[in-house]
Amino acid sequence: MVSFFQNTGPYNINELIKFTKFSKKKKFENNIIKNVSNLKDAKKGDITFLENSRYLSELENTKASYCFIEKKYMSKLNTKVKPIVSTNPLLDFILIIKIFYPDADGDNFKFKPNVKYKKLLANNTLVDASVKIGKNFKVGLNTTLKKNALIGDNVKIGSNCVISNAIIGDNVIINDGSVIGKIGYGFKHINKKMHFIPHIGHVKIGENVYIGSNCTIDRGSFANTIIGRNTMIDNSVHLAHNVNIGEFCFIAGQVGIAGSTQIGNHCMIGGQAGISGHLKIGNNVQIGGGSGVLKNLEDNSKVMGYPAKSIKDFLKS
């Protein structure tokens, strides 16, 4: 996948294997690894991993050159991909990412003023040298546009916002106090030490999206966090890393969506609803306020309650 963070590769596969903790140490041909990636986005020359059986279909179709994998899933692996047998593929993958992207396991606080937008200093708005802004841009007071923010035309950003590692489409509105593109919530305990999961992805916001006040949208870890065009998000909503929201969705206040969950198009999510991670929510789904969604939902589902069940069953109970 394409990342805003600097890739220090390529590396020889046999040199990389030395840094792993849970893999079977095997001598490979001297192939060069160019990048790290998730199963879906991986290309030839990439190294990837499988942790969750929900992604077996992606395992069968991945184009990666190497894959960290548990022995029990070996039969599902694309025969063109060389397996690296590991008792904990995710942790080994994290250790490898830290080699390729040493700056991606935290937020970048380095700042170089952008002289092109020095007029914005009158509003105490700070713009990093890496930021690019389109036409007819409007911004409030005390907002910081940090590294790697690419902003389209006719975008409005309120006061006290912090934005980094984000691609923002045309006609987007982001209200006061929102934070977009920060590192997500992810920690792993490896060899008696707590490690941040590196977040090499970014946030991609489609055109005509509305984002309310005090929202937090994390950048992706091994993929990108995506908000589809014409989606409307209320105040105090949290979207975790790798969340993918479809088009024309309506998300009410205080909703929380856990990492790597996919929301289809034309969905409505009521206030204070929570959706667990790694789920697939279909198109035209309606989720009642205060609900807790713990499993996948098919197209046109209408659910409510905790755990969420069909509206019909909820009313009966």
C-alpha positions as CSV (number, residue, x, y, z in Angstrom):
1,M,0.0,0.0,0.0
2,V,1.0,3.6,-0.5
3,S,2.0,5.3,2.7
4,F,2.9,8.9,3.7
5,F,5.6,7.5,5.9
6,Q,9.1,6.9,4.6
7,N,9.9,3.4,3.6
8,T,13.4,2.5,4.5
9,G,13.5,-0.7,2.4
10,P,14.1,-2.8,0.4
11,Y,15.5,-5.6,2.6
12,N,16.6,-9.1,2.0
13,I,14.1,-11.6,3.3
14,N,16.7,-13.5,5.2
15,E,17.8,-10.4,7.1
16,L,14.2,-9.6,8.0
17,I,13.6,-13.1,9.4
18,K,16.3,-12.6,12.0
19,F,14.2,-9.9,13.7
20,T,11.1,-12.1,14.1
21,K,10.4,-13.8,17.4
22,F,7.7,-16.4,16.6
23,S,8.7,-17.6,13.1
24,K,10.4,-20.8,12.0
25,K,13.9,-19.8,11.0
26,K,14.2,-21.0,7.4
27,K,16.7,-20.1,4.7
28,F,15.0,-18.5,1.7
29,E,16.4,-17.6,-1.6
30,N,17.9,-14.1,-1.6
31,N,14.7,-12.3,-2.6
32,I,14.3,-8.7,-1.9
33,I,11.2,-7.4,0.0
34,K,10.1,-3.9,-1.1
35,N,7.2,-3.2,1.3
36,V,4.8,-4.5,3.9
37,S,1.0,-4.7,3.2
38,N,-2.3,-6.2,4.2
39,L,-3.4,-9.3,2.2
40,K,-5.9,-7.4,0.0
41,D,-3.5,-4.6,-1.2
42,A,-0.3,-6.6,-1.3
43,K,1.7,-6.7,-4.5
44,K,4.6,-8.8,-5.8
45,G,7.6,-8.0,-3.6
46,D,5.5,-7.3,-0.5
47,I,5.4,-9.3,2.8
48,T,2.0,-9.8,4.5
49,F,0.3,-11.8,7.2
50,L,-2.8,-13.7,8.2
51,E,-4.1,-13.4,11.8
52,N,-7.9,-13.8,11.5
53,S,-9.7,-16.6,9.7
54,R,-12.2,-14.1,8.5
55,Y,-9.7,-13.1,5.9
56,L,-9.1,-16.5,4.4
57,S,-10.7,-15.4,1.0
58,E,-8.1,-12.6,0.8
59,L,-5.4,-15.1,1.7
60,E,-6.3,-17.2,-1.3
61,N,-6.1,-14.2,-3.7
62,T,-3.2,-12.2,-2.2
63,K,-0.4,-11.2,-4.6
64,A,2.2,-10.8,-1.9
65,S,5.6,-12.6,-2.2
66,Y,5.8,-13.8,1.4
67,C,3.2,-14.3,4.1
68,F,3.5,-14.9,7.9
69,I,1.0,-17.7,8.6
70,E,0.1,-20.3,11.1
71,K,0.7,-23.9,10.0
72,K,-3.0,-24.8,10.1
73,Y,-3.9,-22.3,7.3
74,M,-1.1,-23.3,4.9
75,S,-3.5,-25.2,2.6
76,K,-5.5,-22.0,2.0
77,L,-2.4,-19.9,0.9
78,N,-2.0,-18.9,-2.8
79,T,0.6,-21.3,-4.2
80,K,2.6,-18.4,-5.6
81,V,3.1,-17.0,-2.1
82,K,6.0,-18.3,0.0
83,P,4.9,-19.1,3.6
84,I,6.7,-18.0,6.7
85,V,5.4,-20.3,9.4
86,S,4.8,-18.4,12.6
87,T,3.0,-19.2,15.9
88,N,2.0,-15.5,16.0
89,P,1.9,-13.9,12.5
90,L,0.7,-10.5,13.7
91,L,3.4,-10.0,16.2
92,D,6.1,-11.0,13.7
93,F,4.5,-8.7,11.1
94,I,4.6,-5.8,13.6
95,L,8.3,-6.3,14.2
96,I,8.9,-6.2,10.4
97,I,6.8,-3.1,9.9
98,K,8.9,-1.3,12.5
99,I,12.0,-1.9,10.3
100,F,10.3,-0.6,7.1
101,Y,8.5,2.3,8.8
102,P,10.3,3.3,12.1
103,D,8.4,6.6,12.4
104,A,4.9,5.1,12.0
105,D,4.3,3.8,15.6
106,G,3.6,7.3,16.9
107,D,2.4,10.7,15.8
108,N,4.9,13.0,14.1
109,F,5.4,16.2,16.0
110,K,8.0,17.7,13.7
111,F,6.7,20.9,12.1
112,K,8.0,23.2,9.4
113,P,5.9,26.3,8.6
114,N,4.4,26.5,5.1
115,V,5.2,30.0,3.8
116,K,2.6,29.7,1.1
117,Y,-0.2,29.9,3.7
118,K,1.4,32.4,6.1
119,K,-1.8,34.5,5.9
120,L,-3.6,31.9,7.9
121,L,-1.4,32.8,10.9
122,A,-3.7,35.7,11.5
123,N,-6.2,33.1,12.8
124,N,-3.4,31.3,14.6
125,T,-3.8,28.4,12.1
126,L,-0.6,26.5,11.6
127,V,0.2,24.8,8.3
128,D,3.0,22.3,7.8
129,A,5.2,22.6,4.7
130,S,4.0,19.2,3.4
131,V,0.3,20.4,3.4
132,K,-1.4,21.1,0.1
133,I,-4.7,23.1,0.0
134,G,-7.2,23.5,-2.8
135,K,-9.2,26.6,-3.8
136,N,-11.7,28.5,-1.7
137,F,-10.4,27.1,1.6
138,K,-11.9,28.4,4.9
139,V,-10.7,27.7,8.4
140,G,-11.5,28.8,12.0
141,L,-9.1,29.7,14.8
142,N,-6.3,27.7,16.4
143,T,-6.4,24.8,13.9
144,T,-3.2,22.9,13.1
145,L,-2.7,21.2,9.7
146,K,0.2,18.8,10.4
147,K,2.2,16.7,8.1
148,N,0.7,15.0,5.1
149,A,-2.7,16.7,4.8
150,L,-4.0,17.0,1.2
151,I,-7.1,19.2,1.1
152,G,-9.4,19.6,-1.9
153,D,-11.5,22.5,-3.1
154,N,-14.2,24.3,-1.1
155,V,-13.2,22.7,2.2
156,K,-14.3,24.2,5.5
157,I,-12.5,23.4,8.7
158,G,-13.6,24.8,12.1
159,S,-11.6,25.9,15.1
160,N,-9.3,23.8,17.3
161,C,-9.0,21.0,14.8
162,V,-5.8,18.9,14.3
163,I,-5.5,17.1,10.9
164,S,-2.6,15.0,9.6
165,N,-2.1,12.0,7.3
166,A,-5.3,12.7,5.5
167,I,-6.6,13.1,2.0
168,I,-9.8,15.3,2.1
169,G,-12.0,15.6,-0.9
170,D,-13.9,18.6,-2.3
171,N,-16.7,20.3,-0.4
172,V,-15.9,18.6,2.9
173,I,-17.0,20.3,6.2
174,I,-15.1,19.5,9.4
175,N,-16.4,21.1,12.5
176,D,-14.7,22.4,15.7
177,G,-12.5,20.3,17.8
178,S,-12.2,17.3,15.5
179,V,-8.9,15.3,15.3
180,I,-8.2,13.4,12.1
181,G,-5.3,11.2,11.1
182,K,-3.8,10.5,14.5
183,I,-2.4,7.1,15.4
184,G,-5.0,4.5,16.3
185,Y,-5.4,2.5,19.5
186,G,-3.3,-0.6,19.2
187,F,-0.8,-2.2,21.5
188,K,0.9,-5.6,21.6
189,H,3.0,-7.2,24.3
190,I,6.1,-8.7,22.7
191,N,8.9,-10.2,24.8
192,K,7.8,-8.5,28.0
193,K,7.6,-5.1,26.3
194,M,4.6,-3.1,25.2
195,H,4.7,-2.1,21.5
196,F,2.5,0.3,19.6
197,I,1.1,-1.2,16.4
198,P,2.6,1.0,13.6
199,H,0.0,2.9,11.6
200,I,1.3,3.4,8.1
201,G,-2.0,4.2,6.6
202,H,-4.0,7.5,6.3
203,V,-7.5,8.8,6.4
204,K,-9.3,9.2,3.0
205,I,-12.5,11.4,3.1
206,G,-14.7,11.5,0.0
207,E,-16.3,14.6,-1.5
208,N,-19.3,16.3,0.2
209,V,-18.7,14.6,3.6
210,Y,-19.9,16.4,6.7
211,I,-18.0,15.7,10.0
212,G,-19.4,17.2,13.3
213,S,-17.6,18.7,16.3
214,N,-15.2,16.7,18.5
215,C,-15.0,13.7,16.2
216,T,-11.8,11.5,16.3
217,I,-10.9,9.6,13.1
218,D,-7.8,7.4,13.4
219,R,-5.6,6.7,10.4
220,G,-5.2,3.2,9.2
221,S,-2.7,0.7,10.5
222,F,-2.1,-1.8,7.6
223,A,-4.8,-0.3,5.4
224,N,-6.5,3.1,5.2
225,T,-9.5,4.6,7.1
226,I,-12.1,5.6,4.5
227,I,-15.2,7.7,4.5
228,G,-17.3,7.5,1.4
229,R,-18.8,10.5,-0.4
230,N,-21.9,12.3,0.9
231,T,-21.7,10.6,4.3
232,M,-22.9,12.7,7.2
233,I,-21.3,12.3,10.7
234,D,-22.7,13.9,13.9
235,N,-20.7,15.2,16.9
236,S,-18.5,13.1,19.1
237,V,-18.1,10.1,16.8
238,H,-15.1,7.8,16.9
239,L,-13.9,5.8,13.9
240,A,-11.0,3.5,14.7
241,H,-8.2,2.5,12.4
242,N,-9.0,0.8,9.0
243,V,-12.8,1.5,9.4
244,N,-14.4,1.8,5.9
245,I,-17.6,3.8,5.7
246,G,-19.6,3.7,2.5
247,E,-21.5,6.4,0.6
248,F,-24.6,8.3,1.7
249,C,-24.4,7.1,5.3
250,F,-25.8,8.9,8.4
251,I,-24.1,8.4,11.7
252,A,-25.5,10.0,14.8
253,G,-23.7,11.4,17.9
254,Q,-21.4,9.3,20.1
255,V,-21.3,6.3,17.8
256,G,-18.1,4.2,18.1
257,I,-16.9,1.9,15.4
258,A,-14.1,-0.4,16.2
259,G,-11.1,-1.2,13.9
260,S,-11.3,-2.8,10.5
261,T,-15.1,-2.8,10.3
262,Q,-16.7,-2.1,7.0
263,I,-20.0,-0.2,6.7
264,G,-21.9,-0.4,3.4
265,N,-23.7,2.3,1.5
266,H,-26.9,4.1,2.6
267,C,-26.7,3.0,6.2
268,M,-28.1,4.8,9.3
269,I,-26.6,4.4,12.7
270,G,-28.4,5.8,15.8
271,G,-26.8,7.7,18.6
272,Q,-24.5,5.9,21.1
273,A,-24.5,2.7,19.0
274,G,-21.3,0.6,19.2
275,I,-20.0,-1.7,16.5
276,S,-17.3,-4.3,17.2
277,G,-14.2,-4.7,15.1
278,H,-13.6,-6.7,11.9
279,L,-17.3,-6.8,11.0
280,K,-19.1,-6.4,7.7
281,I,-22.2,-4.3,7.7
282,G,-24.2,-4.5,4.5
283,N,-26.0,-1.8,2.4
284,N,-29.1,0.0,3.6
285,V,-28.7,-1.2,7.1
286,Q,-30.4,0.6,10.0
287,I,-29.0,0.3,13.5
288,G,-31.0,1.7,16.4
289,G,-29.6,4.1,19.0
290,G,-27.7,2.6,21.9
291,S,-27.3,-0.8,20.1
292,G,-24.3,-3.0,20.4
293,V,-23.5,-4.8,17.1
294,L,-21.4,-7.9,17.6
295,K,-21.7,-9.8,14.3
296,N,-22.0,-9.2,10.6
297,L,-25.2,-7.7,9.2
298,E,-26.7,-8.5,5.8
299,D,-28.1,-5.9,3.4
300,N,-31.3,-4.2,4.5
301,S,-31.1,-5.3,8.1
302,K,-32.8,-3.3,10.8
303,V,-31.5,-4.0,14.3
304,M,-31.6,-2.7,17.8
305,G,-30.6,-3.7,21.3
306,Y,-27.6,-5.3,23.0
307,P,-26.6,-7.6,21.5
308,A,-28.3,-6.1,18.4
309,K,-31.1,-8.2,17.0
310,S,-33.8,-7.6,14.4
311,I,-36.3,-4.8,15.3
312,K,-39.1,-7.4,15.2
313,D,-37.4,-9.6,17.8
314,F,-36.3,-6.6,19.9
315,L,-39.9,-5.3,20.2
316,K,-41.2,-8.8,21.1
317,S,-38.7,-9.0,23.9
